[in-house]
Amino acid sequence: METWDAITSRRNVRSYTTDPIPESELSRILEAGRRTPSAMNRQPWDFIVTTNPQQLTELAKCWQGARHVASSAATITLVTPITDNPRDAGMNAYDLGQASITMMIAAADTGIGSAHAAVQDQQLARSVLGFPEDRYAAYFIALGYPADRPLAPIKQLTRRPFEDVVHHGRW
Ligand SMILES: Cc1cc2nc3c(=O)[nH]c(=O)nc-3n(C[C@H](O)[C@H](O)[C@H](O)COP(=O)(O)O)c2cc1C
């Protein structure tokens, strides 16, 4: 896909075919995440990739909005340091958002659907994934080939109008 098509085709895909994602495609998505810029190049992330159906079923129980994780072909968990410094927390959140969308667009580039999910039950996530006590699971990114329809540039957007969002010169 062209970059513009990947950007305009990406949407949250929450139902997936049973097709696995080839290892090379998964690595490319993760490499896109690794290359993401971060504040002061701190790279406050680790990515845990899960393809095991039993683990995915357990991860899906971490949050009511994470049910789609169970049927994903793979789910990437974004793990980040726990901090009580608000400035660091703000930068980490921004950086994780950048890593998320970079990976999602890389996925869309080869027709792979993706969907965010928050992680509420940290204890369950930690017991399934084994990340250290000084980190937490910030988000899941579930991946899989769309079961509904292939990714294609979205014409009817659920977005605020361009003129409402964009301010030229000053507000
Ligand atoms: C920070 C963040 C958290 C989100 N958490 C969830 C979630 O827990 N479960 C879910 O199904 N979708 C989640 N989403 C997906 C949003 O609902 C979705 O991106 C938004 O409605 C726009 O739809 P689109 O991605 O299809 O364009 C999250 C998105 C973001 C950016």
The ligand as a MOL file (V3000), in Angstrom:
LIG
                    3D

  0  0  0     0  0            999 V3000
M  V30 BEGIN CTAB
M  V30 COUNTS 31 33 0 0 0
M  V30 BEGIN ATOM
M  V30 1 C -5.7650 5.5930 23.9750 0
M  V30 2 C -6.7840 4.7110 23.3000 0
M  V30 3 C -7.4290 3.7270 24.0400 0
M  V30 4 C -8.3660 2.8950 23.4400 0
M  V30 5 N -8.9110 1.8810 24.1670 0
M  V30 6 C -9.7460 1.0230 23.5480 0
M  V30 7 C -10.2620 -0.1050 24.2600 0
M  V30 8 O -9.9650 -0.3310 25.4420 0
M  V30 9 N -11.0690 -0.9550 23.6070 0
M  V30 10 C -11.4340 -0.7460 22.2930 0
M  V30 11 O -12.1820 -1.5750 21.7530 0
M  V30 12 N -10.9680 0.3210 21.5940 0
M  V30 13 C -10.1440 1.2010 22.1880 0
M  V30 14 N -9.6390 2.2900 21.4860 0
M  V30 15 C -10.0520 2.5130 20.0840 0
M  V30 16 C -10.8810 3.7890 19.8890 0
M  V30 17 O -12.1700 3.6120 20.4240 0
M  V30 18 C -10.9360 4.0920 18.3730 0
M  V30 19 O -9.6280 4.3320 17.9190 0
M  V30 20 C -11.7950 5.3050 18.0590 0
M  V30 21 O -13.1470 5.0480 18.3610 0
M  V30 22 C -11.7080 5.6940 16.5770 0
M  V30 23 O -12.0290 4.5950 15.7470 0
M  V30 24 P -11.0280 4.0910 14.6210 0
M  V30 25 O -9.7340 3.6980 15.2600 0
M  V30 26 O -11.7190 2.9040 13.9870 0
M  V30 27 O -10.8210 5.2170 13.6550 0
M  V30 28 C -8.7040 3.0930 22.0810 0
M  V30 29 C -8.0450 4.0880 21.3300 0
M  V30 30 C -7.0820 4.8810 21.9290 0
M  V30 31 C -6.3430 5.9060 21.0870 0
M  V30 END ATOM
M  V30 BEGIN BOND
M  V30 1 1 1 2
M  V30 2 1 2 3
M  V30 3 2 2 30
M  V30 4 2 3 4
M  V30 5 1 4 5
M  V30 6 1 4 28
M  V30 7 2 5 6
M  V30 8 1 6 7
M  V30 9 1 6 13
M  V30 10 2 7 8
M  V30 11 1 7 9
M  V30 12 1 9 10
M  V30 13 2 10 11
M  V30 14 1 10 12
M  V30 15 2 12 13
M  V30 16 1 13 14
M  V30 17 1 14 15
M  V30 18 1 14 28
M  V30 19 1 15 16
M  V30 20 1 16 17
M  V30 21 1 16 18
M  V30 22 1 18 19
M  V30 23 1 18 20
M  V30 24 1 20 21
M  V30 25 1 20 22
M  V30 26 1 22 23
M  V30 27 1 23 24
M  V30 28 2 24 25
M  V30 29 1 24 26
M  V30 30 1 24 27
M  V30 31 2 28 29
M  V30 32 1 29 30
M  V30 33 1 30 31
M  V30 END BOND
M  V30 END CTAB
M  END
